[in-house]
Amino acid sequence: MDKDYIHIILADDDEDDRVLFTDAFEELKINTKVNTFNDGVELMDYLNSPDAVLPNVLFLDLNMPKKNGIECLYEIKANERFREIAIAIFSTSSSEEHIEETFVQGANIYIKKPSDFATLKKVLSDVVTINWQYYTSGLNRDNFLLRL
């Protein structure tokens, strides 16, 4: 990564989830810059702006109003400009259909949202410190779903 920090974006319509997410990164000893967006429309407006600083890792909730995470994933994967963004699906859903669809569409990892703060911190730490080459070069269905 060519910056002194890891740029993280979370798109999630749940304000409590956004606050817990940013709080978790504040407590972790990882140099990050975190931006959050309330829905998929806000996220895509930001990403498509010419002066946007693209994230290293994008955490994408599936169930959002206006434009859901799967619609965002399709748009992101269709745009060559976004090919370097690692996408972590971050959802309360553990539906096999969602897992399969996001895997096929090119997400890097699928994470079911943890129910407690300590687990959230561990998951976020693991995700941003994982060697993403492993996921992009050796991607298979078994290591796609991060099990807690």
C-alpha positions as CSV (number, residue, x, y, z in Angstrom):
1,M,0.0,0.0,0.0
2,D,1.4,3.3,-1.0
3,K,0.0,5.4,1.9
4,D,1.0,5.5,5.6
5,Y,-2.4,4.3,6.6
6,I,-5.0,1.8,5.4
7,H,-8.0,3.6,4.0
8,I,-11.3,1.9,5.1
9,I,-14.8,2.6,4.0
10,L,-18.0,1.2,5.6
11,A,-21.3,1.5,3.8
12,D,-24.1,0.7,6.3
13,D,-27.5,2.2,7.0
14,D,-27.5,1.3,10.7
15,E,-26.0,4.2,12.7
16,D,-25.2,2.0,15.7
17,D,-23.2,-0.3,13.5
18,R,-21.3,2.6,12.0
19,V,-20.4,4.0,15.4
20,L,-19.3,0.6,16.7
21,F,-17.2,0.1,13.6
22,T,-15.4,3.4,13.9
23,D,-15.0,2.9,17.7
24,A,-13.4,-0.5,17.0
25,F,-10.9,0.9,14.6
26,E,-10.1,3.7,17.1
27,E,-9.2,1.1,19.7
28,L,-7.1,-1.1,17.3
29,K,-3.4,-0.4,17.0
30,I,-3.6,-0.2,13.2
31,N,-3.0,3.0,11.3
32,T,-6.3,3.5,9.5
33,K,-8.5,6.3,8.2
34,V,-12.2,5.3,8.3
35,N,-15.0,6.9,6.3
36,T,-18.6,5.8,6.6
37,F,-21.6,6.2,4.3
38,N,-25.3,5.7,5.2
39,D,-26.4,3.9,2.0
40,G,-25.3,2.7,-1.4
41,V,-26.2,5.8,-3.2
42,E,-24.0,7.9,-0.9
43,L,-21.2,5.4,-1.3
44,M,-21.3,5.2,-5.1
45,D,-21.6,9.1,-5.4
46,Y,-18.4,9.3,-3.4
47,L,-16.5,6.5,-5.3
48,N,-17.5,8.0,-8.6
49,S,-16.4,11.5,-7.8
50,P,-13.2,12.3,-9.7
51,D,-11.3,13.4,-6.5
52,A,-12.3,10.4,-4.4
53,V,-9.6,8.8,-2.3
54,L,-10.3,5.1,-3.0
55,P,-10.3,2.8,-0.1
56,N,-7.9,-0.2,0.4
57,V,-10.8,-2.1,2.0
58,L,-14.5,-1.5,1.5
59,F,-16.9,-3.0,4.1
60,L,-20.3,-3.3,2.4
61,D,-23.6,-4.0,4.2
62,L,-26.1,-5.9,2.0
63,N,-29.4,-4.6,3.3
64,M,-29.4,-0.9,2.7
65,P,-32.2,1.4,1.4
66,K,-31.9,3.3,-1.9
67,K,-29.2,1.0,-3.3
68,N,-28.3,-2.3,-1.6
69,G,-24.8,-3.8,-1.2
70,I,-25.3,-6.3,-4.0
71,E,-26.1,-3.5,-6.4
72,C,-23.0,-1.6,-5.2
73,L,-20.9,-4.7,-5.7
74,Y,-22.1,-5.1,-9.3
75,E,-21.3,-1.4,-10.0
76,I,-17.9,-1.5,-8.3
77,K,-16.8,-4.7,-10.1
78,A,-18.0,-3.3,-13.5
79,N,-15.6,-0.3,-13.1
80,E,-12.0,-0.8,-13.9
81,R,-11.0,2.2,-11.7
82,F,-12.1,0.2,-8.6
83,R,-10.3,-3.1,-9.4
84,E,-7.7,-2.6,-6.5
85,I,-10.4,-2.2,-3.8
86,A,-10.7,-5.3,-1.6
87,I,-14.4,-5.8,-0.8
88,A,-15.6,-7.3,2.5
89,I,-19.3,-8.1,2.6
90,F,-20.3,-7.1,6.2
91,S,-23.9,-8.2,6.9
92,T,-26.3,-9.7,9.4
93,S,-27.4,-12.1,6.7
94,S,-25.9,-15.6,6.6
95,S,-28.1,-16.6,3.7
96,E,-26.4,-19.1,1.4
97,E,-27.9,-17.2,-1.5
98,H,-26.2,-14.0,-0.5
99,I,-22.9,-15.7,0.2
100,E,-22.9,-17.4,-3.2
101,E,-24.0,-14.3,-5.1
102,T,-21.3,-12.1,-3.5
103,F,-18.6,-14.7,-4.0
104,V,-19.5,-15.1,-7.7
105,Q,-19.6,-11.3,-8.1
106,G,-16.0,-10.9,-6.9
107,A,-16.2,-9.9,-3.2
108,N,-13.0,-10.8,-1.3
109,I,-14.6,-12.1,1.9
110,Y,-18.0,-12.4,3.6
111,I,-18.3,-11.6,7.2
112,K,-21.4,-12.1,9.3
113,K,-21.6,-9.1,11.7
114,P,-20.3,-10.1,15.1
115,S,-22.7,-9.6,18.1
116,D,-20.2,-8.3,20.6
117,F,-17.6,-5.5,20.5
118,A,-14.5,-7.7,21.3
119,T,-15.3,-10.0,18.5
120,L,-15.9,-7.1,16.1
121,K,-12.4,-5.7,16.9
122,K,-10.8,-9.1,16.3
123,V,-12.6,-9.6,13.0
124,L,-11.8,-6.1,11.8
125,S,-8.1,-6.5,12.8
126,D,-7.9,-9.9,11.1
127,V,-9.5,-8.6,7.9
128,V,-7.3,-5.5,7.4
129,T,-4.1,-7.4,8.3
130,I,-4.9,-10.5,6.1
131,N,-2.7,-10.8,3.1
132,W,-5.3,-10.0,0.4
133,Q,-3.1,-11.7,-2.2
134,Y,-4.2,-15.0,-0.6
135,Y,-7.8,-14.2,-1.2
136,T,-7.4,-12.8,-4.7
137,S,-5.0,-15.5,-6.0
138,G,-6.3,-18.5,-4.1
139,L,-9.9,-17.6,-3.9
140,N,-12.2,-20.5,-3.1
141,R,-15.6,-20.9,-1.6
142,D,-14.2,-22.5,1.6
143,N,-12.1,-19.5,2.7
144,F,-14.5,-16.8,1.4
145,L,-16.8,-17.0,4.5
146,L,-15.0,-15.8,7.6
147,R,-16.4,-18.0,10.4
148,L,-16.3,-16.8,14.0
